[in-house]
């Protein structure tokens, strides 16, 4: 059931990003109703999102996975931020996205890695 909910969330994220600029999309996706009673640890949820959205050799881009995790953690009442950054030794414009709680990377895998934050969205 959780995997289905995450795939449905991926569809919502995809549609939302096609209709709105990123700051508005993050604000929209972050608005959720009452927190769910059942809670998972944020790190564990990040790992689950990484597994659930990975099918064969296909996996969504990091922004989509991070927004699915962002939305899932918001739904359970966590105060999370979407973070976008570049590698420390950037040689191109390839950005990466991940989710943090109180400055700690919670995923989805591979998480922050060697990237320096450029933007944070509450």
C-alpha positions as CSV (number, residue, x, y, z in Angstrom):
1,X,0.0,0.0,0.0
2,X,2.8,2.4,0.8
3,X,4.5,1.8,-2.5
4,X,1.2,2.7,-4.3
5,X,0.9,5.9,-2.3
6,X,4.5,6.8,-3.2
7,X,3.8,6.2,-6.9
8,X,0.6,8.3,-6.7
9,X,2.7,11.0,-5.0
10,X,5.3,10.8,-7.9
11,X,2.4,11.4,-10.4
12,X,1.3,14.5,-8.3
13,X,4.9,15.8,-8.2
14,X,5.3,15.3,-11.9
15,X,2.1,17.2,-12.8
16,X,2.8,19.9,-10.3
17,X,6.3,20.6,-11.6
18,X,4.9,20.8,-15.1
19,X,2.4,23.5,-14.0
20,X,4.3,25.6,-11.5
21,X,7.8,27.0,-11.0
22,X,9.8,25.1,-8.4
23,X,9.2,27.5,-5.4
24,X,5.5,27.5,-5.9
25,X,5.5,23.7,-6.5
26,X,7.4,23.1,-3.2
27,X,4.9,25.3,-1.3
28,X,2.0,23.5,-2.9
29,X,3.4,20.0,-2.3
30,X,4.3,20.9,1.3
31,X,0.7,21.8,2.2
32,X,-0.8,18.6,3.7
33,X,-3.6,18.0,6.0
34,X,-3.5,16.5,9.5
35,X,-0.3,14.5,10.2
36,X,-0.7,10.7,9.9
37,X,-0.7,8.7,13.1
38,X,1.7,6.1,11.8
39,X,5.2,7.4,11.6
40,X,8.4,6.0,10.1
41,X,11.9,7.3,10.8
42,X,12.8,9.9,8.2
43,X,16.0,8.0,7.2
44,X,14.0,4.8,6.8
45,X,11.4,6.6,4.8
46,X,14.1,8.0,2.5
47,X,15.4,4.4,1.9
48,X,11.9,3.2,1.2
49,X,11.3,6.0,-1.3
50,X,14.6,5.2,-3.0
51,X,13.5,1.5,-3.4
52,X,9.9,2.1,-4.2
53,X,10.6,4.4,-7.1
54,X,13.4,2.4,-8.6
55,X,12.1,-0.1,-11.2
56,X,14.7,-2.2,-13.1
57,X,17.3,0.2,-14.5
58,X,14.9,3.2,-14.3
59,X,14.7,5.6,-11.5
60,X,13.3,9.1,-11.4
61,X,15.5,12.2,-11.3
62,X,16.6,13.2,-7.9
63,X,14.3,16.2,-7.8
64,X,11.2,14.0,-8.2
65,X,12.4,11.5,-5.6
66,X,13.3,14.2,-3.2
67,X,9.9,15.9,-3.6
68,X,8.1,12.6,-3.0
69,X,10.0,12.1,0.2
70,X,9.5,15.8,1.1
71,X,5.7,15.4,0.7
72,X,5.7,12.0,2.6
73,X,7.6,13.4,5.6
74,X,5.4,16.5,5.7
75,X,2.3,14.2,5.8
76,X,3.6,12.6,8.9
77,X,4.3,15.9,10.5
78,X,8.1,16.3,10.1
79,X,9.5,19.8,9.5
80,X,11.6,19.1,6.4
81,X,13.4,21.2,3.7
82,X,14.1,20.4,0.1
83,X,17.7,21.2,-0.6
84,X,19.3,21.7,-4.0
85,X,23.0,21.9,-4.5
86,X,26.0,21.5,-6.7
87,X,29.1,19.3,-6.3
88,X,31.9,21.0,-4.3
89,X,34.2,20.9,-7.3
90,X,31.5,21.7,-9.9
91,X,32.6,21.4,-13.5
92,X,29.1,21.8,-15.0
93,X,25.6,22.8,-14.0
94,X,24.4,19.4,-12.8
95,X,22.4,20.1,-9.6
96,X,21.3,17.5,-7.1
97,X,18.3,17.5,-4.7
98,X,17.8,15.9,-1.3
99,X,15.8,16.4,1.9
100,X,17.0,17.5,5.3
101,X,15.6,17.8,8.8
102,X,17.5,20.2,11.0
103,X,20.4,20.2,8.6
104,X,20.7,16.4,8.5
105,X,20.4,14.6,5.2
106,X,17.5,12.0,5.3
107,X,17.6,11.0,1.6
108,X,16.5,9.8,-0.7
109,X,19.6,7.8,-1.6
110,X,22.3,8.9,-2.4
111,X,21.4,12.0,-0.4
112,X,23.7,15.0,-0.2
113,X,26.9,13.2,-1.0
114,X,29.5,15.7,-2.0
115,X,27.1,18.5,-2.9
116,X,27.1,22.0,-1.4
117,X,23.6,23.5,-0.8
118,X,22.6,26.4,-3.0
119,X,18.9,26.7,-2.2
120,X,16.6,25.5,0.6
121,X,12.8,25.3,0.3
122,X,10.8,25.0,3.5
